[in-house]
Amino acid sequence: MSENTSAFYDIIIVGGGPIGLACALEAKQANLKYLILEKGCLVNSLYNYPQNMTFFSSSERLEIGDIPFVTTNPKPKRMEALEYYRRIQQKFELDTHLFEEVLDIKKNDNNFLVESNKRSYTAKKVIIATGFYDIPMLLDIPGEGLNKVRHYYNDPHYYSGQKVIVVGASNSSIDAALETFRKGAKVTLVIRGNEISPRVKYWVKPDIENRIAAGEIDVLYNSALTSITETNATIQTPTGIIEIENDFVLALTGYRPNFAFLRKIGIDIPNQAPCIPHHNEQTMETNIEGLYLAGVVCGGLNTHLWFIENSRIHAQQIIGHIQSTWD
Ligand SMILES: Cc1cc2nc3c(=O)[nH]c(=O)nc-3n(C[C@H](O)[C@H](O)[C@H](O)COP(=O)(O)OP(=O)(O)OC[C@H]3O[C@@H](n4cnc5c(N)ncnc54)[C@H](O)[C@@H]3O)c2cc1C
């Protein structure tokens, strides 16, 4: 197809994550003409997870379209998940345009006009499965813009021999603290509350607790970073403000959906937290008829509400509703 031509689809799926793929599988099975538009690579969020990341879900809970996810590990690794979802996209020849970002969606009469950075499309229905991993929650403190401050963590080797502050108490922070410690970083965990999150993977929690008890990883509970410079970091603690030497800050304080995009395309979102985008929980249809939400984007700021394992069902709910209302 040449640039800027408008093609017609029954369904455009925005986002090529696990749930966007699940929607495509259902649409294909229902003989609907669909297209996935994904702004990055296939399963872009998973690709950008830490390299050695292990899922908390067992593999059968990450399955889509009843296709077995086989692994010999008790919990699958990121690399295996990339293999699994890529094989599904290839095997079922799911129609996918990668590195194509949807910029706007407008409803004209009964159809949607979908504008990407490359082309425009017309579709009868649109499914938004854009996740929440593109926008980090910021600390909003001086120095956050320095290159040494990272909101995504990839690989521990990079931090070997460095003084690293890890902010947060959830899975991402604890994984990063343990991995970088094991590659020779001097790690200080800065935690807003008074404990390691109870949601930390059950086989990882004793590990971090033992490293803290042994004095191998420092922890400051009930504390928050207040400023960062090239060489130091200032932290508000229960006993006052302290300043420590610091090379890197891993601010793994969570992510949030792209509310600006969702509002721009007309989805109602309350201003008050948890800012859950308006949708019918049975059909997943938003306040705009024919425009659906799928996957973890549905939770707004409640990013612990939806996972692959409990949101893959959205695909069946949406395609079932589309079929029941097809004219
Ligand atoms: C570190 C981590 C570990 C997790 N572990 C588990 C686990 O063990 N088990 C579990 O069930 N869940 C887990 N989750 C939660 C869940 O798996 C993920 O959030 C999952 O990726 C959600 O799938 P999704 O398809 O809804 O969204 P995503 O996978 O985030 O997919 C959304 C896609 O939309 C694309 N996109 C966004 N905006 C646009 C646009 N405008 N145009 C085109 N494309 C766009 C993005 O690039 C992305 O590829 C984890 C999450 C994180 C962050």
Ligand as a Chemical Component Dictionary entry (heavy atoms), coordinates in Angstrom:
data_LIG
# 
_chem_comp.id                   LIG 
_chem_comp.type                 NON-POLYMER 
_chem_comp.pdbx_formal_charge   0 
_chem_comp.three_letter_code    LIG 
# 
loop_
_chem_comp_atom.comp_id 
_chem_comp_atom.atom_id 
_chem_comp_atom.alt_atom_id 
_chem_comp_atom.type_symbol 
_chem_comp_atom.charge 
_chem_comp_atom.model_Cartn_x 
_chem_comp_atom.model_Cartn_y 
_chem_comp_atom.model_Cartn_z 
_chem_comp_atom.pdbx_ordinal 
LIG C1  C1  C 0 7.841  -5.750  34.546 1  
LIG C2  C2  C 0 6.449  -6.295  34.334 2  
LIG C3  C3  C 0 6.182  -7.626  34.607 3  
LIG C4  C4  C 0 4.906  -8.175  34.392 4  
LIG N1  N1  N 0 4.678  -9.498  34.666 5  
LIG C5  C5  C 0 3.447  -10.039 34.415 6  
LIG C6  C6  C 0 3.163  -11.412 34.660 7  
LIG O1  O1  O 0 4.003  -12.166 35.155 8  
LIG N2  N2  N 0 1.923  -11.890 34.360 9  
LIG C7  C7  C 0 0.949  -11.095 33.834 10 
LIG O2  O2  O 0 -0.145 -11.593 33.549 11 
LIG N3  N3  N 0 1.175  -9.777  33.632 12 
LIG C8  C8  C 0 2.400  -9.234  33.907 13 
LIG N4  N4  N 0 2.622  -7.893  33.699 14 
LIG C9  C9  C 0 1.501  -7.063  33.289 15 
LIG C10 C10 C 0 1.146  -7.296  31.811 16 
LIG O3  O3  O 0 1.727  -8.465  31.398 17 
LIG C11 C11 C 0 1.748  -6.383  30.886 18 
LIG O4  O4  O 0 1.450  -5.078  31.238 19 
LIG C12 C12 C 0 1.276  -6.747  29.453 20 
LIG O5  O5  O 0 2.250  -6.302  28.571 21 
LIG C13 C13 C 0 -0.094 -6.194  29.151 22 
LIG O6  O6  O 0 -0.483 -6.490  27.813 23 
LIG P1  P1  P 0 -1.265 -5.428  26.921 24 
LIG O7  O7  O 0 -1.335 -6.044  25.567 25 
LIG O8  O8  O 0 -2.510 -4.999  27.595 26 
LIG O9  O9  O 0 -0.325 -4.133  26.904 27 
LIG P2  P2  P 0 1.165  -3.995  26.339 28 
LIG O10 O10 O 0 1.881  -5.264  26.318 29 
LIG O11 O11 O 0 1.778  -2.850  27.073 30 
LIG O12 O12 O 0 0.929  -3.595  24.814 31 
LIG C14 C14 C 0 0.521  -2.320  24.417 32 
LIG C15 C15 C 0 1.179  -2.036  23.083 33 
LIG O13 O13 O 0 0.590  -0.874  22.531 34 
LIG C16 C16 C 0 1.607  -0.159  21.840 35 
LIG N5  N5  N 0 1.130  1.209   21.686 36 
LIG C17 C17 C 0 0.916  2.133   22.662 37 
LIG N6  N6  N 0 0.415  3.271   22.130 38 
LIG C18 C18 C 0 0.313  3.061   20.792 39 
LIG C19 C19 C 0 -0.130 3.877   19.699 40 
LIG N7  N7  N 0 -0.583 5.131   19.876 41 
LIG N8  N8  N 0 -0.096 3.348   18.456 42 
LIG C20 C20 C 0 0.341  2.073   18.238 43 
LIG N9  N9  N 0 0.779  1.268   19.244 44 
LIG C21 C21 C 0 0.761  1.757   20.497 45 
LIG C22 C22 C 0 2.819  -0.324  22.722 46 
LIG O14 O14 O 0 4.019  -0.109  22.016 47 
LIG C23 C23 C 0 2.669  -1.768  23.198 48 
LIG O15 O15 O 0 3.349  -2.697  22.382 49 
LIG C24 C24 C 0 3.870  -7.345  33.909 50 
LIG C25 C25 C 0 4.132  -5.982  33.658 51 
LIG C26 C26 C 0 5.409  -5.467  33.873 52 
LIG C27 C27 C 0 5.643  -3.996  33.590 53 
# 
loop_
_chem_comp_bond.comp_id 
_chem_comp_bond.atom_id_1 
_chem_comp_bond.atom_id_2 
_chem_comp_bond.value_order 
_chem_comp_bond.pdbx_ordinal 
LIG C1  C2  SING 1  
LIG C2  C3  SING 2  
LIG C2  C26 DOUB 3  
LIG C3  C4  DOUB 4  
LIG C4  N1  SING 5  
LIG C4  C24 SING 6  
LIG N1  C5  DOUB 7  
LIG C5  C6  SING 8  
LIG C5  C8  SING 9  
LIG C6  O1  DOUB 10 
LIG C6  N2  SING 11 
LIG N2  C7  SING 12 
LIG C7  O2  DOUB 13 
LIG C7  N3  SING 14 
LIG N3  C8  DOUB 15 
LIG C8  N4  SING 16 
LIG N4  C9  SING 17 
LIG N4  C24 SING 18 
LIG C9  C10 SING 19 
LIG C10 O3  SING 20 
LIG C10 C11 SING 21 
LIG C11 O4  SING 22 
LIG C11 C12 SING 23 
LIG C12 O5  SING 24 
LIG C12 C13 SING 25 
LIG C13 O6  SING 26 
LIG O6  P1  SING 27 
LIG P1  O7  DOUB 28 
LIG P1  O8  SING 29 
LIG P1  O9  SING 30 
LIG O9  P2  SING 31 
LIG P2  O10 DOUB 32 
LIG P2  O11 SING 33 
LIG P2  O12 SING 34 
LIG O12 C14 SING 35 
LIG C14 C15 SING 36 
LIG C15 O13 SING 37 
LIG C15 C23 SING 38 
LIG O13 C16 SING 39 
LIG C16 N5  SING 40 
LIG C16 C22 SING 41 
LIG N5  C17 SING 42 
LIG N5  C21 SING 43 
LIG C17 N6  DOUB 44 
LIG N6  C18 SING 45 
LIG C18 C19 SING 46 
LIG C18 C21 DOUB 47 
LIG C19 N7  SING 48 
LIG C19 N8  DOUB 49 
LIG N8  C20 SING 50 
LIG C20 N9  DOUB 51 
LIG N9  C21 SING 52 
LIG C22 O14 SING 53 
LIG C22 C23 SING 54 
LIG C23 O15 SING 55 
LIG C24 C25 DOUB 56 
LIG C25 C26 SING 57 
LIG C26 C27 SING 58 
# 
